[in-house]
Amino acid sequence: MDARMWPSMSLLGRLPAPARAVLLELGTEVGLPTGRRILRQGEPGDAVYVLLAGAVKVSGIDGDREPLLAIRRAGDVVGEMAVLLRQPRSATVATCMETVARVIPGADFRTFLRQHPDAWLAVASVLSERLRWANDRRVDFAALDARARVCRVLVTLAEQHGQAGADGIDLGVPLTQEDIASLAGVRLTTAEKTLRALARQGLLKLGYRSVVVLDLDGLREAAHSG
């Protein structure tokens, strides 16, 4: 597969071509329908999923709720933490659109990393970016009001996953307003109110499980006004 299919910040986008070719020969390619849970929090971590197309949602478990923690797109890997630490899964992962992935046994993935030191660096870079995202959200929660936190999450999603279209930047994955509330660490009612206000300002267009950013610079300004 052409490396241009995957974002440069994803694992497949970061890997040198020789290592990427080896990785894509490992495991088994599978097609996954929308809504399929592929990893469950607390279960043994015996495989990683390298996403070739589509997207998944990473969620935690909080009683009857499963708050959204992150989005992973084509080029990303999921399940690697449990495989590397040899510990149970720390989150649940489910597809949010039709997805194609390579399922690689944990032992094979660890062997691949031992044999390709440059791949270790790529994985470390990906994990560092995820830690930065988590740290940024913690700082936002402590320092910003709810409106600014929602705006910052939308800006980050647009920059990392957005797809430019005729009307603006589609966030690229089907997200509910509850998903956005979870990512921003605000109540659902607060997220709904904020999103409606941003839409009235002409910064967003809201649809069923979709958000299109109409004015990214305006949204950035709103994100820094909290």
N, C-alpha and C positions, 0 to 999 in steps of 0.2 A: 504494500500500500504506500501511496505517496505521503511523505512526511508533511506536506502542505495541508493535508486533511486535518491535522491536529494543531491546536494553539501552541505557540512557542513556549508558554509557561506550563503546559501539561507535562506529564512524565514522558509520553511518547515524543512530544515536541522537543524536550530537553536531551533525549538520548542521542549519542552519536549513531550514525547510520548503521555501522556494523553491529553494535549492541542491540539496537532496535530490531534489526532483522532476526537476530537470535531469539530475542524475547517473543517475537510474533510467531515463531515456530513452536513455542512451548504450549502445552496444554491443549484444550479443545475449544473451538469456536462455537458459540451458542447464540441463538436468537431468543430474545426475551420480550414477552408482551408487556404492555403498559400495566402497572400495578403489581408486578411480580416482586415478591420479597426474595432477595438473593442472599442477604445476611441478616442474622437475628442477634440482637444484643444478648450476651450471656452464653451463646453457643460456642463450641470450640472453633478456633480459627485455623482451618486446614487448607485454605485455598485463597488466592487473590483473584480479582476480576479486573482485567485490563479492558477498559471501555473503548471500543472501536467506533461506535456510532451511538447516538441517543444520549440519554441523561438519566441520572438517578438522584434520589433525595436521601440524605443521611439524617436520621432522626434518633433522638433519645427516647427513653421511656420514663414517664412521670405519671404514675397511677394509670388512669384510663387514657391519658393523652400521650401523643408522640410528637413533641415539639421538634420543629425542623432545625437542624444544626448547620447544614451546608448542602450545596448543590455540587455534583460532580458531572462533568461533561466528557464527550469523546476525547480520548487521549489521556484521561486520568486513570488512576488505579484506586481500587477500594479493597479493603480487607488486609492491607499490608501490615498494619500495626499489630494485629493479633498474630499474624504469621511471624513477624520479626521478633515479637516479645514472647511468643508461644504462650499466649494467654487468651482467655475468652474474648469474644467480640465486645467492643465497647459501645457499639451503636448498631442500629438497624438500618439496612439499606434496601430501598425499593425503587424499581424503575418508574419514571414519570412520563415516559413515552416509549415507543418501540425502540429497543436497544440491542446492539450486537456487542458481544464481549468474548474475550478469551479467558477461560477458566484455567488457572495454572495451579497445580498442587503446591502447597507451601514449601515442601522440600526442594522442588525444582526451582522455585523462585529464589530461595536462599542460595542454592548452588549457582544459579545465574549471577547473583550479586557477588559471590566470592570470586567467580571467574572473570568478572567485568568491573574492575574498580571504578571506572568512569560512570557505570550505572549506579553504584553506591552514591556517588556525588549527586547524580540527578535525583535519586530518591530523597537524599538529605535536603536538597533544595526545595523539593515539593513539600516535605514535612515542615520545613522552616516557614514557607509561605502560609501554610495552614495555621501554624502557631501564631504568626503575625496577625492573621485574620482574627483569631480568637482573642489575642491581646488587644487589638483595636476595638473589638466589641466590648471588652471589659472597661477600657478607658472611656469609650462613648457612654456606657451605662453610668459611670461615675461622674462624668463631666458635662453631659449634654442633656437637654430636655428631650422628650419623646419625639417631637416633630423632627428635630435634627437627626436623631438616631434613625428614624425611618428613611429620611432623605439620604443619609450616608450609606445605608444598606442598598437602596435603590441605585445609587451612583456606582457602588462596587459591583453589583450584579450587572449593570449595563456595561461597565468597563471590562469585566471578566468574561461575561457570557453573551452580551448583547449582539443582536444581528440587525444590521442597518436595513431599513426598508423605505418605501416611498413616504410613509407617514412619520417615521422616526426610528428609534432604536427599540426593537422588541427584546424583552429580557431573555428570550430564547427557550424558556422552559415554562410549562404550565404551573403557575403559582397561585394559591388562594391568598386572600387577605390575611387569613390566619397564619399561613406560612411566613408572610412578610412580618407579621407581628412577632412571631417566634424568633426570626433572625435578628430583629431589632431589639428584642427584649422589652416589648411593650404589650399592654392589654389589647385584645382584639378590637374593642370599641374605639380605643385611641388610634390604632392603625387605620380603621375604617374612616374615622373623622379626618385624619391627616391626608389620606389618599384622596378623599373627596375634595378637600381644600386644594391640594396640589393640582387636581384635575380642573377645578374652577379657575385656577391661575394660568392654565394652559401649559403646565409643565408635563402633564401626563395625559394619557388616554387609557381609561380602564375598560376592560372587557371581561368576559367569563374566563376566569383563571388566566388572565393575561394582563400585562402592563406594557404599554408602549411609552417610552420616554420621548417627549416632543421637544424638550429644551434641556439638553444635558448641562449646559453652562448655567442655566437658571437653577437647575436642581443642585448643582455643586454649590452655588451661592447660598441656597437655602440650607444645605447640609452644614455650612460653616457659620450659620447665623445663630446656632443654639448656644 
